Amino acid sequence: MYTHEDIVQPRDRRAWTDEEDECLRAAIETEDAGANPPSKWHAIAKHIPNRTNKDCRKRWWAQMATRVSKGSWSSDEDERLFSAVDDLGTKWAAVASRVGTRNSGRTSHSSFPLQYLC
């Protein structure tokens, strides 16, 4: 009989290299050219050794997508955030889509006042 450890092989977490980032950009252009946003992550991941479709998707959305802003929030983004939370609550993926310049992780970890949610 197989144990969980026999089936699931944990992988070491490691930082993405500049070369992998370039491969990811090229793979997106090859496999999903013109798609906005990319969606063929299984095909894209085949171009980057030792990275899964989930790794590629998360890297793209967290670090590389040009529409995702990092750093301080602008007053316009804050207004869109407050408005989206008023309408949607804490459904962060939907809120992020409404804000448009931040992903769900950045939206949920913003300096959003907790008392605003109560």
N, C-alpha and C positions, 0 to 999 in steps of 0.2 A: 504494500500500500504506500502511496506517495504522501508525503507531508507537505504542508504549505511551503516550507523552505525548499523542497525539491522542485516545486513548480515556479515559485516567484523568486527571481534572482534580483536582489537589490542592486541598484546601480549607484556608483559614487556620483555625487553632485559635483559638477565642475563648471567653471566659468566658460562662457562663450569666447572664442578667439575672434580676432578681426577677420581671419580667413573664413571661419564658419559663418560669420555675418555676411560676408560677400557671397559665399555659396548659397546662403538662404535667399538673398536678394535675386541671385541668378536663377535659382530653382523656381522661385515664384514667377519670375518673368517667363521661364520656359514652360512650366506646367499650368499656370493660371494667368497668363498675360491678359491684361485688360480687366480682370475681375477686381471689383472694389466692393467689399474686401475680398482677399484671397479665401478660398474655401477647400481646395484640393490638398489638404495637409498630408494625407497618406502618400500621395505621389510626390509632393515637395520633399518630404522627409527622406525619401529614397536617395536624394542627392547629397545628403549630409550624413556621413558615417557616424555611427554611435549616437544619433539623435533620433528621437521618436517624433511622430506627428504632433503629439502633445507638447514636446519640447519646442518644436518649431513654431507652433501656434502661439504658445505663451511668450516666446522670445519676440515674435513679431509684434504682438499686441502690447507687451509691457515695455519694450525698448525701442523698436524700430519703426513702427507705423508713424508716418510723418504727421498725421493729424493728432497724435497724442502729445499733449503738452506736459512738461515737467517743471518743477520749480513753483514759485509763488503763483497764487491764483489771482487773476485779474478781477476787477470789480464786475465786469460783464459776466465772467464765469460764475462768480458768486451769486449774482442775480439769477442766472439760469439754474444753478444748483438749488437755490431756495425755492424757486418756482416748481422745479421738477419734484422735489421732496414734498411740497404742498400737494401736488397732484397724485404722486405715485407712492409716497411713503418711502420706506427704506429698501425698495427693490432696486439695488444698486446697479445692476446691468441696465435696467430700463432708464434709471436716472442718468447714468453715464451716456447712454444713447441720446438722451435729450440735451445734456450739457454739450456733447459733441466734440470736446477737445481733451477729455480725460477718460481713461478706462475705468472699469468698475472698482478695481482695487484702489486707484487714486481717489476716486469719488468717495468711497466709504471711509477712507483714512484722511480725508481733508480735515481742515481745522473747523469743521462744521460744529456749531455750538450744540452741545448735547441738550441743553435746556430747550432748544428750538423743537426737538423731537418730542418732548414731553407735553 
